[in-house]
Amino acid sequence: MWFSMVSVCTPLTVFWIVRSLYASVLSKMKHFKTEPAVVQPTMRYAWTVVFMLWLICFFNYADRQAIFSVFPLLQKELSLSSVQLGLLGSAFAWVYGLSGPVAGLIVDRIQRRTAILGGLQFWSIVCALSALAHKFSHLIFFRAAEGLGESLYYPASTSLISDYHAKQSRSRALGVLVTSVYAGTVGGGFWAAYMAERYGWRISFLVLGVLGSVLGIILLRFLREIPRGTADSLPQVQVSSSKARLKQVLSTPTALLLMAVFVCANFVALVLLSWMPAYLYERFHLSIARAALTATLCAQGGSVAGAFTGGWMADKLSARIPGGRLLTQAIGVLIGAPCVALCGYAGTLRGTMILLILWGFGKGIYDANIFASAYDVISPQSRGTTSGLMNCVGWAVGGGTAPLAVGIMASHYGLGAAISASSIAYVVAAVLLIVGAWVTLPRDLIRLRRTSGADTAASLEMDAT
């Protein structure tokens, strides 16, 4: 009876919190929009910002990954089918993705520090409340609510880092940030599985939520905002309305192409995150904890090396070739494609682990440049909108369909075949990236320089003649 009361009150509480926050944002918009004084940050603090955002991102991914590691226990306790398990992954991705455009527009209108720390508190509370779930409908609700809270983080954090790090170090900085995705995935996945085997699956959600909330309170003192465009030294282009920001992004062919690539890459990524622990558990008869650790540690360990490699490679290559970041990403997905194709048919655990490491390495090369590539052709004032839209299509279309699609395909052809088939998405992504690097990006760079005012003198001369 007590849970029935909580399950009724919790949606009302979440609704009240969201409504109150929205009203607060509207009433204090002028305060949030106030840009801080232009102060050139030290390189030491610029990397400290990356470290602080790394810690937040760790909990962002630990919280969302934890549920996948306890799929076998949820299936037994709640009598869930493979399709229902797939829906748990898809519910988060759909809400997370569909919230992306609104989250991006909010990030471009308020201080990113406010969006990051406010989002952290919201999703941490929801994660802790997930421990109260006793029905499939409860889990779906909490997963959807967590997706709503986490949608603010990446648009805000990548935009903030892009103003602390110029093009010469931007891919490296975002590459370091993305390693927290892998650490959070491993940490959250293993923690949930380890605790589930000993104390039940609920305790891990409670602890992760509390620790995330405490971290947010601590970072209130140390994380600082910075004016948009500081690192690029471009004239400030006033994009006054949300409509204008959307128009700028949607009229940039390279940005649209990168969104399509993100759909493909995220489809494969969610196959790894949601189904690989269950695949290892089923195929090689590992324990729940070992299956979760093997799946995440191999892939994410390879991704850490790939992210550092991809960040360094892209910064160097983009200094010589305009499309260097896109070509670096193409290399990453081409490394991953054959590994994904073979992973579902590997006959030994060792062979599967090697393929997971190589898959992760290619994934890391791609991941390090997801937003850095887009930011090369978008003005600083619209970067939150850009990453919000990318998250929308990448998660709602790619990530949102992957867990469910694999669940359906696995029920007919087996889980291994379903995982291997997802490699096709990587091949499509590679083709799109190569086209973007050589065709659309050079044109978009020229247009960005003109709209930012870099060609103002030439334009005035042409007008005079």
C-alpha positions in Angstrom: 0.0 0.0 0.0 2.8 2.4 0.8 4.3 2.0 -2.6 0.9 2.7 -4.3 0.9 6.0 -2.4 4.4 6.8 -3.5 3.7 5.8 -7.1 0.8 8.2 -7.2 2.6 11.0 -5.4 5.9 10.7 -7.3 4.6 11.7 -10.8 2.9 14.7 -9.2 6.0 15.6 -7.3 8.1 15.4 -10.4 5.6 17.4 -12.3 5.5 20.1 -9.6 9.3 20.3 -9.6 9.5 20.7 -13.4 6.7 23.3 -13.4 8.5 25.2 -10.6 11.8 25.1 -12.3 10.3 26.2 -15.6 8.5 29.1 -13.9 11.7 30.1 -12.1 13.7 30.1 -15.3 11.2 32.3 -16.9 11.0 34.8 -14.0 14.8 35.0 -13.7 15.7 34.7 -17.4 17.4 38.1 -17.4 19.6 37.0 -14.6 20.6 33.7 -16.2 21.2 35.3 -19.5 23.7 37.8 -18.1 27.1 36.9 -19.4 30.0 37.1 -17.0 32.8 39.6 -17.5 35.3 38.6 -20.3 38.2 37.2 -18.4 40.7 35.0 -20.3 40.8 31.8 -18.3 44.1 30.1 -17.4 44.9 26.8 -19.2 45.0 25.2 -15.8 41.5 26.2 -14.9 40.3 25.3 -18.4 41.4 21.7 -17.8 40.0 21.9 -14.3 36.6 22.6 -15.8 37.0 19.4 -18.0 37.8 17.5 -14.8 34.7 18.8 -13.0 32.4 18.0 -15.9 34.1 14.6 -16.2 32.9 13.8 -12.6 29.3 14.9 -13.4 29.3 12.9 -16.7 30.5 9.8 -14.8 27.3 9.9 -12.8 25.3 10.7 -15.9 26.3 7.4 -17.5 26.6 5.3 -14.3 22.9 6.2 -13.5 21.6 5.3 -16.9 23.8 2.1 -17.4 23.0 0.5 -14.0 19.7 -0.9 -15.1 21.1 -2.9 -18.0 23.4 -4.9 -15.7 20.4 -6.2 -13.7 18.2 -7.2 -16.7 18.3 -10.9 -15.7 17.2 -10.1 -12.2 14.4 -7.7 -13.4 13.3 -10.4 -15.9 12.9 -12.9 -13.1 11.5 -10.7 -10.4 9.0 -8.8 -12.6 8.4 -11.5 -15.2 9.5 -9.3 -18.1 9.9 -10.4 -21.7 12.8 -9.5 -24.0 10.6 -6.8 -25.6 9.8 -5.2 -22.3 13.5 -5.2 -21.3 14.2 -3.5 -24.7 11.5 -0.9 -23.9 13.3 0.0 -20.7 16.3 1.0 -22.7 14.2 2.7 -25.4 12.0 4.7 -22.9 15.1 6.5 -21.6 16.5 7.1 -25.1 13.2 8.4 -26.5 12.6 10.9 -23.7 16.3 11.9 -23.6 16.3 12.4 -27.4 13.0 14.2 -27.7 13.9 16.5 -24.9 17.1 17.4 -26.7 15.9 20.3 -28.9 14.2 22.1 -26.0 17.3 21.4 -23.7 19.6 22.8 -26.3 17.5 26.0 -26.7 17.4 26.4 -22.9 21.2 26.0 -22.7 21.7 28.8 -25.3 19.5 31.1 -23.3 20.7 30.6 -19.7 24.0 30.1 -18.0 25.3 26.7 -18.8 26.5 26.2 -15.2 22.9 26.5 -14.1 21.8 23.9 -16.6 24.5 21.4 -15.7 24.1 21.5 -11.9 20.3 21.8 -12.0 20.1 18.8 -14.3 22.5 16.8 -12.1 20.2 17.3 -9.0 17.1 16.3 -11.0 18.4 13.1 -12.5 20.1 12.1 -9.2 16.9 12.4 -7.3 15.1 10.3 -10.0 17.8 7.7 -9.9 17.4 7.3 -6.1 13.6 7.1 -6.4 14.0 4.2 -8.9 14.8 2.0 -6.0 11.0 2.2 -5.1 9.9 0.5 -8.4 7.9 -2.7 -8.0 6.2 -2.8 -11.4 7.2 -2.5 -15.1 5.2 0.7 -15.3 7.1 2.2 -12.4 10.5 1.4 -14.1 9.3 2.9 -17.4 8.3 6.1 -15.6 11.6 6.5 -13.7 13.6 5.7 -16.8 11.7 8.3 -18.8 12.1 10.9 -16.0 15.8 10.3 -15.8 16.1 10.9 -19.6 14.4 14.2 -19.1 16.8 15.3 -16.4 19.9 14.2 -18.2 19.0 15.9 -21.5 20.5 19.2 -20.3 23.9 17.9 -19.5 25.6 17.3 -22.8 24.5 20.4 -24.7 25.6 22.6 -21.7 28.9 20.8 -20.9 30.2 20.6 -24.5 29.2 24.2 -25.2 31.0 25.3 -22.0 34.1 23.3 -22.8 34.2 24.8 -26.4 34.5 28.2 -24.8 37.3 27.2 -22.5 39.2 25.3 -25.3 40.0 26.7 -28.7 40.2 24.6 -31.9 43.8 23.7 -31.1 42.8 21.7 -28.1 39.0 21.2 -28.4 39.0 17.6 -29.6 41.4 16.6 -26.9 39.3 18.3 -24.2 36.1 16.7 -25.4 38.0 13.5 -25.9 39.0 13.6 -22.2 35.4 14.3 -21.3 34.1 11.4 -23.2 36.3 9.0 -21.3 33.9 9.7 -18.3 31.2 8.1 -20.4 33.2 4.9 -20.5 34.2 5.1 -16.9 30.6 5.7 -15.8 29.4 2.9 -18.0 31.9 0.4 -16.5 31.4 1.8 -12.9 27.7 2.0 -13.0 27.3 -1.4 -14.7 29.6 -3.3 -12.4 28.4 -1.5 -9.3 24.8 -2.4 -10.0 25.6 -6.0 -10.9 27.9 -6.5 -7.8 25.4 -5.0 -5.4 22.5 -6.8 -7.0 24.0 -10.2 -6.4 24.5 -9.4 -2.7 21.8 -7.0 -1.6 19.3 -6.8 -4.4 19.3 -4.4 -7.4 17.6 -1.4 -5.6 20.5 -0.4 -3.3 22.8 0.6 -6.2 20.3 3.1 -7.6 19.8 4.7 -4.2 23.6 5.1 -3.6 24.3 6.5 -7.1 21.5 9.0 -6.7 22.7 10.3 -3.4 26.4 10.6 -4.4 25.4 12.5 -7.6 23.4 15.0 -5.6 26.2 15.5 -3.1 28.7 16.1 -6.0 26.4 18.8 -7.4 26.3 20.7 -4.1 30.1 20.6 -3.9 30.6 21.9 -7.4 28.3 24.9 -6.9 31.4 26.7 -5.4 34.0 25.8 -8.1 32.3 25.6 -11.6 32.2 29.0 -13.3 30.5 30.4 -16.4 32.5 32.0 -19.3 31.3 34.2 -22.2 30.3 32.4 -25.3 32.8 32.6 -28.1 35.8 33.3 -25.8 38.0 30.6 -27.2 37.2 31.3 -30.9 38.0 35.1 -30.9 35.1 35.7 -33.3 33.0 38.8 -33.4 29.8 38.2 -31.4 26.9 37.2 -33.6 23.7 38.0 -31.9 21.3 35.2 -32.6 18.3 36.8 -30.9 15.6 34.1 -31.0 15.3 30.3 -30.6 13.8 30.3 -34.1 17.0 31.9 -35.5 19.2 29.4 -33.7 17.2 26.5 -35.1 17.3 28.0 -38.6 21.1 28.4 -38.4 21.6 24.8 -37.4 19.1 23.3 -39.9 20.5 25.4 -42.8 24.0 24.0 -42.2 24.4 20.8 -44.4 27.4 19.5 -42.4 25.5 19.7 -39.1 22.6 17.8 -40.7 24.9 15.2 -42.0 26.6 14.8 -38.6 23.1 14.2 -37.1 22.5 11.4 -39.5 25.9 9.9 -38.6 25.1 10.2 -34.9 21.9 8.2 -35.5 23.9 5.3 -37.0 26.7 5.4 -34.4 24.3 5.7 -31.5 22.3 2.7 -32.8 25.4 0.6 -32.5 26.4 2.1 -29.2 23.0 1.2 -27.6 23.3 -2.3 -28.9 26.5 -2.6 -26.9 25.3 -0.9 -23.8 21.9 -2.6 -23.5 22.4 -6.1 -24.8 26.1 -7.2 -24.6 25.9 -8.0 -20.8 22.9 -10.2 -21.5 24.6 -11.8 -24.5 27.7 -12.8 -22.5 25.5 -14.1 -19.7 23.5 -16.2 -22.1 26.3 -17.3 -24.5 29.2 -18.0 -22.2 27.2 -18.7 -18.9 29.0 -16.0 -16.9 27.6 -14.6 -13.7 25.6 -11.4 -13.9 28.4 -9.4 -12.3 31.1 -10.9 -14.5 29.1 -10.5 -17.7 28.4 -6.8 -16.9 32.1 -6.2 -16.1 33.4 -8.0 -19.2 31.0 -6.3 -21.6 31.7 -2.8 -20.3 35.3 -3.1 -19.3 36.5 -4.5 -22.6 34.6 -2.1 -24.8 34.9 1.0 -22.6 38.6 0.3 -21.9 39.3 0.2 -25.6 37.2 3.4 -26.0 39.4 5.3 -23.5 42.4 4.6 -25.6 40.4 5.5 -28.7 39.2 8.8 -27.3 42.7 10.0 -26.5 43.9 8.9 -29.9 40.9 10.4 -31.7 41.2 13.7 -29.8 44.9 14.1 -30.6 44.6 12.9 -34.2 41.6 15.2 -35.0 43.3 18.3 -33.5 46.4 17.6 -35.6 44.6 16.6 -38.8 42.1 19.5 -38.7 45.0 21.9 -38.5 46.1 20.7 -41.9 42.8 19.6 -43.6 39.5 21.4 -43.0 37.6 18.1 -42.8 40.2 16.5 -40.5 37.8 15.8 -37.6 35.2 14.1 -39.9 37.9 12.0 -41.5 39.1 11.0 -38.0 35.6 9.9 -37.1 35.3 7.9 -40.4 38.4 6.0 -39.4 36.9 5.2 -36.1 33.6 3.7 -37.4 35.5 1.8 -40.1 37.6 0.1 -37.4 34.4 -0.7 -35.4 32.3 -2.1 -38.3 34.0 -5.5 -38.8 34.4 -6.0 -35.1 30.6 -5.6 -34.5 29.9 -7.9 -37.4 32.1 -10.7 -36.0 31.2 -10.1 -32.3 27.9 -12.0 -32.5 29.5 -15.1 -34.0 32.8 -15.4 -32.0 33.1 -18.9 -30.7 35.2 -18.1 -27.6 35.0 -15.7 -24.7 38.5 -14.5 -25.4 37.8 -13.8 -29.0 34.7 -11.9 -28.1 36.7 -9.8 -25.6 39.3 -8.9 -28.2 36.6 -7.8 -30.7 35.0 -5.7 -27.9 38.2 -4.0 -27.2 38.8 -3.2 -30.9 35.1 -2.1 -31.3 35.6 0.2 -28.3 38.8 1.7 -29.7 37.1 2.7 -32.9 34.1 4.0 -31.0 36.4 6.2 -28.9 38.0 7.7 -31.9 34.5 8.6 -33.2 33.1 9.8 -29.8 36.0 12.2 -29.2 34.8 14.4 -32.1 31.0 14.1 -32.1 30.4 17.7 -31.0 33.8 19.2 -31.9 33.1 18.4 -35.6 29.8 20.1 -35.5 31.1 23.2 -33.6 33.6 23.9 -36.4 30.7 25.0 -38.6 28.3 26.5 -36.0 28.6 29.9 -34.2 29.2 29.8 -30.4 25.8 31.2 -29.6 24.0 28.2 -31.2 26.2 25.3 -30.0 23.7 24.3 -27.2 20.9 24.1 -29.8 23.2 22.1 -32.1 24.1 19.4 -29.5 20.5 19.3 -28.3 19.3 18.6 -31.8 22.0 16.0 -32.3 21.0 14.3 -29.1 17.4 14.4 -30.2 17.9 12.5 -33.5 20.8 10.4 -32.2 18.9 9.1 -29.2 15.3 9.2 -30.2 15.9 7.6 -33.6 19.2 5.7 -33.2 19.4 4.9 -29.5 15.6 4.7 -29.0 15.2 2.0 -31.7 18.3 -0.1 -31.0 17.3 -1.9 -27.7 13.8 -2.6 -28.9 14.9 -3.6 -32.5 17.5 -6.0 -31.2 15.1 -7.4 -28.7 12.6 -8.2 -31.5 15.2 -9.5 -33.8 16.7 -11.7 -31.1 13.4 -13.4 -30.5 13.4 -14.6 -34.1 17.1 -15.0 -35.1 19.1 -15.0 -31.9 20.9 -12.3 -30.0 24.2 -12.9 -31.7 22.8 -12.4 -35.2 21.0 -9.3 -34.0 24.1 -7.7 -32.6 26.1 -8.5 -35.8 23.5 -7.0 -38.1 23.9 -3.6 -36.4 27.4 -3.2 -38.1 25.6 -2.0 -41.2 24.8 1.2 -39.4 28.6 1.9 -39.0 29.2 1.4 -42.8 26.5 4.0 -43.6 28.1 6.4 -41.1 31.5 6.1 -42.7 30.2 7.0 -46.1 28.3 10.0 -44.8 31.4 11.3 -42.9 33.6 11.0 -46.0 31.1 12.9 -48.1 30.9 15.6 -45.4 34.6 16.0 -45.1 35.1 16.6 -48.8 31.8 18.2 -50.0 29.8 20.0 -47.4 32.3 21.1 -44.7 34.5 23.4 -46.9 31.3 25.4 -48.0 30.0 25.6 -44.5 33.3 27.0 -43.1 33.3 29.7 -45.7 29.7 30.7 -44.8 30.5 30.7 -41.1 33.4 33.1 -41.6 31.2 35.4 -43.5 28.3 35.4 -41.1 30.7 35.8 -38.1 32.0 39.0 -39.6 35.4 37.8 -40.7 34.7 38.9 -44.3 33.1 42.2 -43.3 35.8 44.4 -45.0 35.5 42.5 -48.3 31.7 42.7 -48.2 31.9 46.5 -47.7 34.3 46.9 -50.6 32.0 44.9 -52.9 29.1 47.1 -51.8 31.0 50.2 -52.6 31.9 49.1 -56.1 
